[in-house]
Amino acid sequence: MNGRGAFLARKLAWAIITILVVITFNFFLFRVLPGDPAKSGMRDPRLNPEAVEALRERFGLDKPVFLNLEGGNPFDTQFTAYLRALARGDLGTSFAFRDQEVSDLIGKALVNTLWLVLPAEVLSVVFGIILGLFAAWRRGRPADVLALTFSLFMWALPIFFLGIILLIMGVDWFGLPIGGRTTIGAEYGSFWEAASDIGAHLLLPTLTLALALIGEYMLIMRSSVLEVFGEDYILTARAKGLSTYGVIRHHALRNAMLPMVTLIALTLGFTVAGAIQIEAVFSWPGLGALTVNAVSDRDYPVLQGAFLLLAVAVVLANLAAELVYGWLDPRVSME
């Protein structure tokens, strides 16, 4: 196996091991929460003790968590049932929404979250890189100071506070929707009417998330480009008479992108979870809102499914960053 093949196999093996560890911790993490999910997850004052016990049996909560020491099959436990269900691709049935599969609930919420996260991520990456390159090019000049001030302000501003400000401005100045995914009671005569309504509801939360991420991307890109500018090969390129634009395009950009690749990959993984505050401010029905409700309801299957999805997203984002690193800098894949 050549160096690149060994590099790829090693990274894939570590990603699989990490996911297996996450699956184990994901199961036990929610079993330490106080309270009985059979009572708190199914809030119905009419439930008597017999009905609660029947619900515990239905969802397998009457079994031991890890090891059965009371006779019978020692591996007839909640943990083994959880692993068998995962092997079949079954995330279980929600405790709070008893007729709803967890995969269906998470799938619908994830689609809404991706509609929010992906456009914001693209906008923040593009404008963050452009602003970082521009600030590095104009280092020490008023344009650089202005870009730095804007980025530091966006980076330091709490995302929920930024969302509230944009919500007030968008509603008062431009008449944008106050929240939700669609207008309540709206009837659409065509696809474009529906898309326009959803887009109007999506504009403010997307802009909020994009502005919150731009500052971090811009600062890292600027620092990375300035660091590359101090390398000997950059000085040689300048000595050959290349303009600053030519130096950045042909020599500095590729190496300056290495830290950005890591940051983009990590941010993309965590942004899915970090959108919780934005979804709360704008009442956006995404994965964050579903997770918050599941915590209050002790809805173990939904929590396990949501956290597993987020953890796998982070692991895969790290794996993608490692592979792109190896493509940008072949020396990494030879280590």
matplotlib code that plots the C-alpha trace (Angstrom):
import matplotlib.pyplot as plt

x = [0.0, 1.4, 1.7, -1.6, -3.5, -2.0, -2.9, -6.5, -6.9, -5.5, -7.8, -10.9, -10.0, -9.7, -13.0, -14.8, -13.3, -14.3, -17.9, -18.1, -16.9, -19.5, -22.3, -21.4, -21.2, -24.3, -26.3, -25.1, -25.0, -28.8, -29.2, -27.6, -30.3, -32.6, -36.3, -38.3, -38.8, -41.9, -43.5, -41.9, -41.8, -45.5, -47.2, -50.7, -52.3, -54.6, -51.8, -52.0, -49.1, -50.2, -50.2, -46.8, -45.4, -47.0, -45.2, -41.9, -42.3, -43.3, -40.1, -37.8, -37.2, -38.0, -34.8, -31.4, -29.3, -26.1, -26.0, -28.8, -27.8, -31.4, -31.3, -32.1, -30.0, -27.4, -27.2, -31.0, -30.5, -31.3, -27.8, -27.8, -31.3, -29.9, -27.0, -29.2, -31.6, -28.7, -27.4, -30.8, -30.7, -33.6, -33.3, -36.5, -39.8, -40.1, -41.4, -43.1, -44.6, -45.5, -46.5, -43.5, -40.3, -37.2, -35.7, -38.7, -38.6, -34.9, -35.1, -37.7, -35.8, -32.5, -33.8, -34.9, -31.6, -29.6, -31.7, -30.5, -26.9, -25.6, -26.4, -25.0, -21.9, -21.3, -21.8, -19.5, -16.7, -16.7, -16.9, -14.6, -11.9, -12.3, -12.2, -9.2, -7.2, -8.2, -7.2, -3.8, -3.2, -4.0, -2.2, -1.9, -4.1, -7.6, -9.3, -7.4, -8.4, -12.0, -12.1, -10.5, -12.9, -15.9, -14.6, -13.8, -17.2, -19.0, -16.9, -17.5, -21.2, -23.4, -25.3, -28.7, -28.2, -27.3, -30.3, -32.6, -31.2, -31.6, -35.1, -36.2, -34.6, -35.9, -39.5, -39.6, -37.7, -38.4, -41.5, -39.9, -41.7, -41.1, -40.4, -41.4, -40.9, -44.0, -46.8, -49.6, -52.7, -51.0, -52.3, -49.9, -51.1, -47.7, -44.3, -42.8, -45.2, -44.3, -40.6, -40.9, -42.6, -40.1, -37.2, -38.6, -38.7, -35.2, -33.5, -33.0, -31.7, -29.4, -28.0, -27.5, -25.5, -23.5, -22.5, -21.6, -19.2, -17.7, -15.6, -13.8, -13.1, -11.8, -9.4, -8.0, -7.6, -5.8, -3.4, -2.7, -1.9, 0.3, 2.2, 2.7, 3.9, 7.0, 8.1, 11.3, 9.5, 7.2, 10.2, 11.6, 8.4, 8.4, 12.0, 11.0, 8.7, 5.3, 2.6, 0.9, -2.2, 0.0, 1.9, -1.4, -3.0, -0.1, 1.9, 0.2, -3.4, -3.0, -0.8, -2.9, -6.0, -4.6, -5.8, -9.0, -9.8, -9.6, -11.7, -14.3, -14.6, -14.9, -17.3, -19.5, -19.8, -20.6, -22.8, -25.6, -25.7, -24.8, -27.8, -30.0, -29.9, -30.8, -33.7, -34.9, -34.8, -36.5, -38.8, -37.2, -38.3, -34.9, -32.8, -31.9, -35.6, -36.3, -33.3, -34.3, -37.9, -36.5, -34.4, -37.4, -39.4, -36.6, -37.1, -34.1, -34.5, -34.8, -31.8, -29.7, -30.6, -29.9, -26.6, -25.4, -26.1, -24.2, -21.3, -21.0, -21.2, -18.2, -16.2, -16.9, -16.1, -12.7, -12.1, -12.9, -10.5, -7.7, -8.2, -8.3, -5.2, -3.4, -4.5, -3.3, -0.1, 1.2, 3.7, 0.8, -0.2, 3.4, 3.8]
y = [0.0, 3.4, 6.4, 8.0, 4.6, 4.1, 7.6, 7.2, 3.8, 5.2, 8.2, 6.0, 3.6, 6.4, 7.8, 4.4, 3.9, 7.4, 6.8, 3.5, 5.3, 8.1, 5.5, 4.0, 7.3, 8.5, 5.7, 6.1, 9.9, 10.3, 7.4, 9.6, 12.3, 12.5, 11.6, 8.8, 9.2, 7.0, 9.8, 13.0, 11.9, 11.0, 13.9, 12.8, 13.2, 10.3, 7.8, 5.4, 3.4, 0.4, 2.4, 3.9, 0.4, -0.8, 2.1, 1.2, -2.4, -1.1, 1.0, -1.5, 0.7, -2.2, -4.0, -3.5, -0.7, -2.6, -6.1, -8.4, -9.9, -11.0, -14.3, -15.2, -13.8, -11.5, -9.5, -8.8, -5.2, -1.7, -1.3, -4.4, -3.5, -0.1, -1.6, -4.1, -1.3, 0.9, -2.0, -2.1, 1.6, 2.0, 5.0, 3.9, 5.6, 8.9, 8.8, 12.1, 11.5, 7.9, 7.2, 9.0, 7.3, 9.2, 9.0, 10.8, 13.5, 14.1, 14.0, 16.8, 18.9, 18.3, 19.5, 22.7, 23.2, 22.5, 25.1, 27.6, 26.4, 25.7, 29.1, 30.8, 28.7, 29.4, 33.1, 33.3, 31.3, 33.2, 36.7, 35.7, 34.5, 37.6, 40.0, 38.2, 38.4, 42.0, 42.9, 41.1, 42.9, 46.3, 45.6, 48.6, 50.8, 52.2, 49.4, 46.8, 48.5, 48.7, 45.1, 44.0, 46.2, 44.7, 41.1, 41.4, 43.0, 40.2, 37.6, 39.0, 39.8, 37.0, 35.3, 35.5, 39.3, 39.8, 37.8, 39.9, 43.1, 41.9, 40.6, 44.1, 45.9, 43.4, 43.6, 47.4, 48.5, 45.9, 44.2, 40.8, 37.9, 37.8, 34.0, 30.5, 28.7, 29.8, 32.3, 30.7, 30.1, 31.0, 29.4, 29.1, 29.2, 28.1, 26.8, 30.3, 31.7, 29.0, 29.5, 33.2, 32.9, 30.4, 32.5, 35.6, 33.6, 32.2, 35.5, 36.9, 33.7, 33.0, 36.5, 36.3, 33.0, 34.2, 37.5, 35.5, 33.2, 35.8, 37.4, 34.2, 33.2, 36.7, 36.9, 33.4, 34.0, 37.3, 35.9, 32.9, 35.0, 37.3, 34.3, 32.9, 36.3, 35.9, 32.7, 32.7, 31.6, 34.6, 36.9, 35.2, 35.7, 39.3, 39.7, 38.3, 41.3, 39.6, 41.9, 41.4, 40.0, 37.6, 36.5, 35.8, 33.9, 31.8, 31.2, 32.3, 31.3, 27.5, 27.3, 30.0, 27.8, 25.0, 26.5, 27.6, 24.0, 22.9, 25.8, 25.4, 21.6, 22.0, 24.9, 23.1, 20.1, 22.3, 24.8, 22.3, 22.2, 25.8, 27.0, 26.2, 29.9, 31.2, 28.7, 29.8, 33.5, 33.1, 30.1, 28.1, 24.4, 22.8, 20.2, 22.6, 23.2, 19.4, 18.7, 21.3, 19.9, 16.4, 17.3, 18.7, 15.6, 13.1, 11.7, 9.3, 8.1, 11.6, 12.8, 9.8, 10.2, 13.9, 13.7, 10.8, 12.7, 15.8, 13.7, 11.8, 15.2, 16.4, 13.2, 13.2, 16.9, 16.2, 13.3, 15.6, 18.2, 15.6, 14.4, 17.9, 18.7, 15.7, 17.1, 20.6, 19.6, 16.2, 16.1, 15.5, 12.2, 11.0, 11.3]
z = [0.0, -1.0, 1.3, 0.3, 0.6, 4.1, 5.0, 3.9, 5.6, 8.9, 8.9, 8.1, 10.9, 13.4, 12.3, 12.7, 16.2, 17.2, 16.0, 18.0, 21.1, 20.5, 20.1, 23.5, 25.3, 23.5, 25.1, 28.7, 28.6, 28.9, 31.4, 34.1, 33.7, 36.8, 36.4, 34.9, 31.1, 31.3, 33.4, 32.2, 28.5, 28.4, 30.3, 30.9, 34.3, 33.6, 33.5, 36.5, 37.8, 35.7, 32.6, 33.3, 33.8, 30.6, 28.8, 30.4, 29.1, 25.6, 25.3, 27.0, 30.0, 32.4, 31.3, 33.0, 31.4, 30.8, 32.2, 33.4, 36.7, 37.7, 35.8, 32.2, 29.3, 30.8, 27.6, 27.4, 28.3, 27.0, 25.7, 23.5, 22.2, 21.3, 19.4, 17.6, 16.6, 15.3, 13.3, 11.5, 11.0, 13.5, 15.9, 17.8, 18.6, 20.3, 23.9, 23.6, 20.1, 20.5, 17.0, 15.4, 14.4, 15.6, 12.1, 10.7, 13.4, 13.0, 9.2, 9.0, 11.6, 9.9, 6.5, 8.1, 9.9, 6.7, 4.8, 7.5, 8.0, 4.4, 2.8, 5.9, 5.8, 2.1, 2.5, 5.5, 3.9, 0.7, 2.3, 5.2, 2.8, 0.6, 3.5, 5.0, 1.7, 1.3, 4.9, 4.5, 1.2, 2.8, 6.1, 8.4, 6.2, 7.0, 5.1, 7.1, 10.4, 9.3, 8.3, 11.6, 13.7, 11.9, 12.3, 16.0, 16.6, 14.8, 16.6, 20.1, 19.7, 21.3, 18.4, 20.1, 20.7, 17.1, 16.1, 18.2, 16.7, 13.2, 14.0, 15.2, 12.3, 9.7, 11.0, 11.5, 8.5, 5.9, 7.0, 7.1, 9.0, 12.8, 12.9, 12.0, 8.7, 6.8, 7.3, 9.4, 7.4, 4.1, 0.9, -2.0, -5.6, -7.0, -6.1, -6.4, -3.9, -1.3, -2.0, -1.7, 1.7, 3.1, 1.7, 3.5, 6.8, 6.2, 5.3, 8.8, 10.6, 7.6, 7.7, 11.5, 11.3, 8.3, 10.1, 13.3, 11.3, 9.0, 11.7, 12.7, 9.1, 8.2, 11.2, 10.6, 6.9, 7.4, 10.0, 7.8, 4.7, 6.7, 8.1, 4.6, 3.4, 5.7, 4.0, 1.8, -1.4, -1.1, -0.9, -3.9, -5.8, -4.9, -6.0, -9.4, -9.8, -9.1, -8.0, -4.6, -6.4, -8.3, -5.2, -3.4, -6.3, -7.4, -4.2, -0.9, -1.3, -1.4, 1.8, 3.6, 3.1, 5.3, 8.6, 6.9, 5.9, 9.5, 10.7, 8.0, 8.7, 12.4, 12.2, 9.7, 12.1, 15.2, 13.4, 13.0, 16.8, 17.3, 15.4, 18.5, 19.7, 16.2, 15.9, 19.4, 18.5, 15.1, 16.1, 13.3, 13.5, 13.2, 14.9, 17.8, 18.7, 18.5, 20.8, 23.4, 23.6, 23.8, 26.8, 28.7, 27.8, 28.7, 25.2, 25.1, 21.6, 20.1, 22.2, 21.2, 17.6, 17.5, 19.4, 17.4, 14.2, 15.5, 16.7, 13.4, 11.5, 13.5, 13.0, 9.2, 9.0, 10.7, 8.3, 5.3, 6.7, 7.0, 3.4, 2.0, 4.0, 2.4, -1.0, -0.4, 1.2, 0.0, 2.9, 5.4, 3.7, 3.8, 7.6]

ax = plt.figure().add_subplot(projection="3d")
ax.plot(x, y, z, "-o")
ax.set_aspect("equal")
plt.show()
